[in-house]
Amino acid sequence: QSQVLLALMVTQQGIPVGYRLYNGSTFEGATLTDAIKYIEQQQQVDQVIFVGDSAMLSDDNLSLIEQKGKKYIVGARLKNQGEKIKKQILDKESYKQKDGLIYKEIALENGRRLLVNYSDKRAKKDANDRQRSINKLLKKLKKSKNPESFISNYGYRKYLKIDNSQQVELNQNKIDQSAMWDGLHGVITNMRQTPVNDVLDNYKGLWQVEESFRITKHDLQTRPIFHWTPQRIRAHIAICFMALVCLRHLCYRVALQYQKLSPEVIRRRTYTCTTQYTQTSINQLPVCNSI
């Protein structure tokens, strides 16, 4: 069980400016109301654009943001759209191309826009990921064809079919249907007049938050947390957040004055330079004759 749910707020440069802690059992999509209240009370921001992945995609969340007069860009679950919209998404010939971007815009209810873009690079990755899953599945099928061994794994189950005799085999039809969605990614937004390129660029800024979480988890080793009382857990997170602020500021300054480097590269170079400097200083110490 997760002890806490950590929500981060960062600038476009990835510098942390605030965080919130929630009980570990809190659903991520239910934190939006408190986040809006926090920003309005604590942060003097002229314009707010909520950018979130598909976990934040629910009609209640989108309606709440619209009621507050805010803008949003949220990842779309393309395969969960209605049949009419899915047909439009998969009609590749109707896509437009501009400035290297292949995209399509579909009008939704309540003045919302569904923006779908296609990327050859993403298509290759999707195909490779699927083939890896199929290869693992084939190995597992050689060991066992017991249906019960595949039920709990959706990554396996979605490419399988089980006949009346309880025989398990690959479902080529499902594999072909999955391939039709390769390279496609979509977002839903209420920014009606904003150019498609600008909307997608804003959505790409989501990686700044994701990178901050990765640094928090791995470079700073915030978890696991061995404290149990609320006060000590909050203190632990506060210390880790201050470390994150210092580290992100360091990365930002290095990028401005030199080039973008990861925290791990900076750590290794700093350690090497410090070791060399210490060794040089020791070698330069005056030699004292023993008496």
C-alpha positions in Angstrom: 0.0 0.0 0.0 1.3 3.4 -0.9 1.7 5.7 2.1 1.3 9.0 0.3 0.4 10.4 -3.1 2.8 13.2 -4.1 1.6 15.9 -6.5 4.3 18.2 -7.9 4.0 21.6 -9.6 6.9 22.7 -11.8 7.7 25.6 -14.2 8.2 25.1 -17.9 11.9 24.7 -17.2 11.2 21.9 -14.7 12.0 23.9 -11.6 9.7 22.8 -8.7 7.6 25.5 -7.1 5.3 23.5 -4.9 3.9 20.1 -3.9 0.9 18.6 -2.2 0.6 15.4 -0.2 -2.5 13.1 -0.2 -3.4 9.9 1.5 -1.9 6.9 -0.4 -5.4 5.5 -1.2 -6.4 8.7 -2.9 -7.3 8.2 -6.6 -5.1 10.5 -8.8 -8.0 11.8 -10.8 -9.7 13.0 -7.6 -7.0 15.5 -6.7 -8.0 18.2 -9.2 -10.4 20.1 -7.0 -7.8 20.6 -4.3 -5.1 21.5 -6.9 -7.2 24.3 -8.4 -8.0 25.7 -4.9 -4.3 25.5 -4.0 -3.2 27.4 -7.1 -5.8 30.1 -6.7 -4.9 30.7 -3.1 -1.1 30.3 -3.1 0.2 31.1 -6.6 -0.2 34.4 -8.4 -0.5 33.0 -11.9 -2.2 35.0 -14.7 -2.9 32.0 -17.0 -3.3 28.4 -16.0 -3.3 25.5 -18.5 -3.8 22.1 -16.9 -1.8 19.4 -18.7 -2.4 15.8 -17.7 -2.2 12.3 -19.0 -5.2 10.1 -19.6 -5.5 9.3 -15.9 -7.1 12.8 -15.5 -9.5 12.3 -18.4 -13.0 12.1 -17.0 -16.0 14.2 -17.8 -16.3 15.4 -14.2 -12.7 16.6 -14.2 -13.0 18.4 -17.5 -16.3 20.0 -16.5 -14.7 21.2 -13.2 -11.9 22.9 -15.0 -14.3 24.5 -17.4 -16.4 25.8 -14.6 -13.3 27.4 -13.1 -12.6 29.2 -16.4 -9.3 27.4 -16.8 -7.8 25.8 -19.9 -6.7 22.2 -20.2 -4.9 19.7 -22.5 -5.5 16.1 -21.4 -4.3 12.9 -23.0 -7.1 11.1 -24.9 -8.0 7.4 -24.8 -8.5 7.0 -28.5 -9.7 3.4 -28.5 -12.4 4.3 -25.9 -14.1 6.9 -28.2 -17.4 6.2 -29.9 -17.5 4.1 -33.1 -18.1 7.1 -35.3 -15.1 9.0 -33.9 -12.9 5.9 -34.1 -13.6 5.6 -37.8 -12.5 9.2 -38.3 -9.3 8.6 -36.3 -8.4 5.6 -38.4 -9.1 7.3 -41.7 -5.4 8.1 -42.3 -6.1 9.6 -45.8 -8.0 12.5 -44.2 -5.1 13.7 -42.1 -3.5 17.1 -42.7 0.3 17.7 -42.9 1.9 21.0 -41.8 5.4 21.9 -40.7 6.3 18.2 -40.4 3.2 17.4 -38.3 0.6 14.9 -39.5 -2.7 15.5 -37.6 -6.4 15.6 -37.6 -8.9 17.7 -35.6 -12.3 16.3 -34.6 -15.0 18.4 -32.9 -16.4 17.0 -29.7 -19.4 18.0 -27.5 -19.3 21.1 -25.3 -16.9 22.9 -27.6 -14.0 20.5 -26.9 -11.4 19.5 -29.5 -9.9 16.1 -30.1 -6.5 16.5 -31.8 -4.9 13.4 -33.1 -1.4 13.3 -34.5 0.6 10.5 -36.3 4.3 9.8 -36.0 6.4 7.3 -37.9 8.8 7.1 -34.9 5.9 6.3 -32.5 4.5 3.8 -35.0 7.8 1.9 -35.1 8.0 1.9 -31.3 4.4 0.6 -30.9 5.1 -2.2 -33.4 8.3 -3.2 -31.6 6.6 -3.1 -28.2 3.8 -5.3 -29.5 6.2 -7.8 -31.1 8.2 -8.1 -27.9 4.9 -8.9 -26.1 4.0 -11.5 -28.7 7.5 -13.1 -28.5 7.1 -13.4 -24.7 3.7 -14.9 -25.2 4.9 -17.5 -27.7 7.6 -18.6 -25.3 5.0 -18.9 -22.6 2.7 -20.9 -24.9 5.5 -23.4 -25.5 5.6 -24.1 -21.8 1.9 -24.1 -21.0 -1.4 -23.8 -22.8 -3.4 -23.8 -19.7 -5.9 -20.8 -20.0 -5.6 -20.1 -16.3 -2.0 -19.1 -16.7 -2.9 -16.2 -19.0 -6.0 -14.8 -17.4 -4.3 -12.4 -15.0 -2.0 -10.8 -17.6 -3.9 -8.4 -19.9 -0.8 -7.9 -22.0 -1.0 -11.6 -22.9 -4.8 -11.9 -22.9 -5.5 -9.3 -25.4 -3.7 -11.2 -28.2 -5.1 -14.6 -27.4 -8.2 -16.6 -28.2 -9.5 -19.6 -26.4 -11.7 -22.1 -28.4 -14.5 -24.4 -27.0 -11.9 -27.1 -26.3 -10.0 -24.7 -24.1 -7.1 -24.5 -26.5 -5.1 -21.3 -26.4 -3.6 -19.7 -29.5 -2.7 -16.3 -31.0 -5.6 -14.2 -32.2 -4.3 -12.7 -35.4 -7.4 -10.6 -35.9 -6.7 -8.8 -32.5 -3.0 -8.3 -33.5 -4.1 -6.7 -36.8 -6.6 -4.5 -35.1 -3.9 -3.3 -32.6 -1.5 -2.5 -35.5 -4.1 -0.1 -37.0 -3.5 2.3 -34.0 0.3 2.3 -34.3 1.7 5.8 -34.3 -1.5 7.6 -33.2 -1.7 9.8 -30.1 -4.5 12.2 -29.2 -5.3 15.0 -26.7 -8.6 16.7 -25.7 -8.6 20.4 -25.1 -10.9 23.4 -24.6 -8.5 25.8 -26.2 -10.6 26.4 -29.3 -8.6 29.0 -31.1 -5.1 27.8 -30.3 -3.1 26.3 -33.2 -2.6 22.5 -33.2 1.2 22.9 -33.0 0.9 25.1 -29.9 -1.5 22.7 -28.1 0.7 19.7 -28.8 3.9 21.6 -27.7 2.2 22.4 -24.4 1.3 18.8 -23.9 4.9 17.7 -24.5 5.8 19.9 -21.5 4.3 17.1 -19.3 7.7 15.4 -19.5 9.1 18.1 -17.1 6.9 16.8 -14.3 7.5 13.1 -15.3 11.3 13.8 -15.2 11.0 15.4 -11.8 9.2 12.4 -10.5 11.9 10.1 -12.0 14.7 12.1 -10.3 12.8 12.1 -7.0 12.3 8.3 -7.1 15.7 7.2 -8.4 18.4 9.9 -8.1 17.2 11.2 -4.7 15.8 7.8 -3.6 12.8 9.3 -1.8 11.3 5.9 -1.4 10.9 3.5 0.3 9.7 5.6 3.3 10.1 3.7 6.6 8.3 6.3 8.8 4.8 5.7 10.0 3.6 8.8 11.8 2.1 11.6 9.6 4.5 14.2 11.0 7.6 12.2 10.2 6.3 11.3 6.7 5.7 15.0 5.9 9.2 15.9 7.2 10.7 13.2 5.0 9.0 14.5 1.9 9.8 18.1 2.8 13.5 17.3 3.0 13.4 15.3 -0.3 11.5 18.2 -2.0 14.2 20.7 -1.0 16.8 18.4 -2.4 14.9 18.2 -5.6 14.7 22.0 -5.8 18.4 22.3 -5.3 19.1 19.6 -7.9 16.8 21.0 -10.5 18.2 24.5 -10.1 21.7 23.1 -10.5 20.7 21.3 -13.7 19.0 24.5 -15.0 22.1 26.6 -14.3 24.4 24.1 -15.9 22.2 24.0 -19.0 22.2 27.8 -19.3 26.0 28.1 -18.9 27.2 24.9 -20.5 24.9 22.2 -21.8 22.0 20.0 -20.5 23.3 17.3 -18.3 21.5 14.7 -16.3 21.8 14.7 -12.4 23.8 11.5 -12.6 26.3 12.9 -15.0 26.7 16.1 -12.9 27.2 13.9 -9.8 29.9 11.8 -11.4 31.7 14.8 -12.8 31.5 16.7 -9.6 32.9 13.6 -7.7 35.7 13.2 -10.2 36.7 16.9 -10.0 36.5 16.9 -6.2 38.7 13.7 -6.0 41.3 15.1 -8.4 41.4 18.5 -6.5 41.8 16.8 -3.1 44.6 14.6 -4.4 46.4 17.6 -6.0 46.1 19.5 -2.7 47.6 16.7 -0.7 50.5 16.3 -3.1 51.3 20.1 -2.8 51.5 20.0 1.0 55.0 20.8 2.4 57.1 17.9 3.5 58.1 18.1 7.2 61.3 16.4 8.4 60.7 14.3 11.4 62.5 15.3 14.5 
